[in-house]
Amino acid sequence: MGIGTAESTALAALLGSLIGGLTSLGASWLSQYAHWRAQRRIADLSRRDELYRSFVEEASRAYIDAFEHSTANVSSLVNVYALISRMRMVSSPNIVESGERIARMIIETYLAPNRTLKDVPAALENDAVDPLRDFSNACRDELVERGAF
């Protein structure tokens, strides 16, 4: 027994509706997935940006304190190392190494004799006043690589 014209037309309409529905569902899912991934990427970049900003601010405060004093501000150093630990979870090894270099430099600055305003011109000549330059450049490179800019 064969399929008649009416059954064939009904089957074709049913299959067409099924295929159209599945296509619509698939397109909707892909669209939502792409939107979710974009939102996740934006959130990741925002977290990294905030982490790097916090590190720059905390390390700058600690460095200035070390520049002026020979007694370490332990809570500031702990904050710097805590931020480095957070970077270990999400950042490239280059950024973590750069952050660790800054922390060591802060400690070395505490161990050095106190400096005054008269020492600033000499420090400017050897980039000691801008110890965060390499770190900032590494962060910018990573954020550019991840499509932040």
Secondary structure, DSSP 8 states (H G I E B T S, - for coil): ----HHHHHHHHHHHHHHHHHHHHHHHHHHHHHHHHHHHHHHHHHHHHHHHHHHHHHHHHHHHHHHHH-SS--HHHHHHHHHHHHHHHHHS-HHHHHHHHHHHHHHHHHHHS----GGGHHHHHHTTTT-TTHHHHHHHHHHHHHTT--
